Amino acid sequence: MQLGRRSLLLAAAAGTAAAATAAPAAAAPRTGGPVVIGHRGAAGWRPEHTAASYTYAVQTGADWIEPDLVPTKDHVLVVRHENEISQTTDVAAHPEFADRRTTKTVDGRSVTGWFTEDFTLAELKTLRAVERLPQVRNRNTVFDGREEVMTFQEVVDLARRLSRAHGRTIAVFPETKHPTYFRSIGLPLEPKLAAAIRRNRLGRRECVVQSFEPTSLQRMTDVNVPLWQALGTTGGPYDLPGTTYREMTTPAGLAEIAEYAGWIGPDKSSLVGTSLVADAHAAGLRIGPYTFRAENQFLPERFRRGSGANDFGDAFAEYALYYDMGVDAVVTDFPDLAVMARRG
């Protein structure tokens, strides 16, 4: 069985290279197994947060697509991994924006580069997306320069078109990035996101909102969509100094999360050798670990194959491990592989 799964993996690679509420809503996982969430689309195969990445994710079976949300200077929500965009766009090649390069403190960290909040939407639309990890995914650089920076509204519109084309509901899974920081500079994310959800009449099967900051989720109580508490491996949420992610994953911490959210999203490593899946379910929460990738450097040692850090390992064995744990979703850069693994 494992040999067959590896063959499918190689075939997929070759083919692609060629081509707070009282009762929080919880989106039901598909009957065929865990929800497959395309992390920033299909980031393993296309530059992340592009129309091509989202489209390929859905074409290969993703149930949800994930846009990370940051604001522009004119307070439009756009989708980028971070508000600093030198790694995900060609901004450094635009001399007209050279004077926008600056250093800021974001969530306590000093960051140098170009930031979405210093550009209007019209200005951002003159930039083009590039592969964020060119040393890891050199094959994706062939798509550099071909795609615009998308707005959240454009992602919603795309999800609706893809839903019609494929005859199934594709949910959007927006994450509020650095919400405390953006609130501090007068560009809060939550009101704009809530307005978009209401304007588009997004229901519980079409949208799930996630954040690493609990207070950001608790500001989304006026929309009837599921909320997802993301959890890191070290430290704690920026908005709650003194609170650790470790505390949040105890039975008592999970019970607190269940008062405002229906899901948790821990790093996948947090599930190995622990009772987190069972504890989450006991608290009435669904659980979707992140981020599944196919390259050796992102896989447990026993699933690595070959000698290169960026060679593909036995990703199917890792999916099988987590599916057997009883997870309700997986967040993955390779949704096609997660769907294949879900089929068994």
Salt bridges, closest charged atoms under 4 A:
GLU48 OE1 - ARG40 NH1 3.27
GLU48 OE2 - ARG132 NE 2.98
ASP63 OD1 - ARG30 NH1 3.48
ASP63 OD2 - ARG342 NH1 2.85
GLU66 OE1 - HIS39 NE2 3.68
ASP68 OD2 - ARG40 NE 3.27
ASP68 OD2 - HIS49 NE2 3.13
ASP68 OD2 - HIS81 ND1 3.95
GLU82 OE2 - LYS177 NZ 3.83
GLU82 OE1 - HIS178 NE2 2.42
ASP90 OD1 - HIS94 NE2 3.33
GLU96 OE2 - HIS94 ND1 2.88
ASP107 OD2 - HIS178 ND1 2.69
GLU117 OE2 - LYS104 NZ 3.17
ASP118 OD2 - LYS104 NZ 3.05
GLU123 OE2 - ARG100 NH2 2.81
GLU148 OE1 - LYS125 NZ 3.10
GLU154 OE1 - LYS125 NZ 2.82
GLU190 OE2 - ARG183 NH2 2.87
GLU206 OE2 - ARG160 NH2 3.21
ASP222 OD2 - ARG198 NH1 2.88
GLU295 OE2 - ARG137 NE 2.80
GLU295 OE2 - ARG139 NH2 3.74
ASP314 OD2 - ARG6 NH2 3.18
ASP314 OD2 - ARG305 NH2 3.63
GLU318 OE2 - LYS268 NZ 2.73
ASP328 OD2 - HIS281 NE2 2.79
ASP333 OD1 - HIS39 ND1 2.61
ASP333 OD2 - ARG137 NH1 2.84
ASP333 OD2 - ARG293 NE 2.94
